[in-house]
Amino acid sequence: MFLTDKFGRRISDLRISITDRCNYKCVYCRSGTDGPQFPEMPIRDYLRIARLFVALGVTKVRLTGGEPLLRKGILDMVRELGQMHTFDGQPLDIAITTNGHLLAELAQPLSDAGLSRVTVSMDAVDRDEFARITRIRNGYERVLAGIRAAQRAGLNPVKVNCVLLRGFNDEQITAFGRFAREEAVVVRFIEFMPLEEDRVWSPEIVVTLDEIVRRMADFMPLREIEHQRSETARRYVFEDGEGEIGIIAPVSHPFCGHCSRVRVTSDGKIRTCLFSVREHDLAALMERGASDDRLIDFILRAIDQKEERHHIGEPGFVPASRTMVHIGG
Ligand code: SAM
């Protein structure tokens, strides 16, 4: 009865981009000159899509973007999602990925509306380095305040995602180790993928899982702990048991075989893989007044075409038809 693709992977995790706009211009993600490229749908349309996926067996919905906290109506959306229940009657797991710039004001209202968890993207724990990466001044203080507000609002454990680029911010590894312990957050390093607007990716620029573990030992050695099969991050604690680090390694240790994700873009296209070269236009069907049954049929066909794996770093690699900021990470 669960939504399953032809490789037997259960699809339980829906990521919805609710806006293509972003207030940051992170150098490894955006060109710095290009703005939003894709329209937004009314919130009620995203909710309809979520309801259909939940009816098919999705148990977790993550709101992303662009920058999701820019979207008016996000509190109502979280509140409505909070009314939905999974197949087995459990409340839906509702998460947000955000750059954290507006989180200090929104953490408590989001928690009150029913948000389960928040992941904050942060690629440096030094204010000048942070400004160099995001091209936004005074962002670091705001994001730190956002993380602390999320903790006070009970959105624990707050996860902090960091993308490392060799020769750019990789000297931050040990500082992030200290940050994880001092701020009581789970810091997760993500290997850089070829999904940027400026096409700067090369295998050499990727700081891999093995290297991160090795270099973190300069601060304190890590010990791997168990992670669930469907979890993307390998989990580690410091050798004294205090502080958790995760490493998401799609490049050096791909986990496509356990992928449980499907994405919907801000303009209502289903993407079955970050690296998809084609999309499934659910929005067009909705505009034509399709019934729920028709939409479910369309979703099932799309899932049936989910790619087996990505081909990062292989000869003949074909770039995804959209970059990360326009997909929703
Ligand atoms: N604005 C929100 C934020 O900053 O979290 C949500 C969208 S952002 C595109 C989602 C995540 O994708 C961020 O953690 C960002 O660091 C990550 N990201 C962007 N480009 C990436 C890439 N090429 N490889 C790996 N992660 C990337």
Boltz pocket constraint, residues with backbone or C-beta under 6 A from the ligand:
constraints:
  - pocket:
      binder: B
      contacts: [[A, 22], [A, 28], [A, 29], [A, 64], [A, 65], [A, 66], [A, 67], [A, 68], [A, 97], [A, 98], [A, 99], [A, 100], [A, 119], [A, 120], [A, 121], [A, 122], [A, 161], [A, 162], [A, 163], [A, 190], [A, 191], [A, 192], [A, 193], [A, 194], [A, 195], [A, 196], [A, 324], [A, 325], [A, 328], [A, 329]]
      max_distance: 6.0
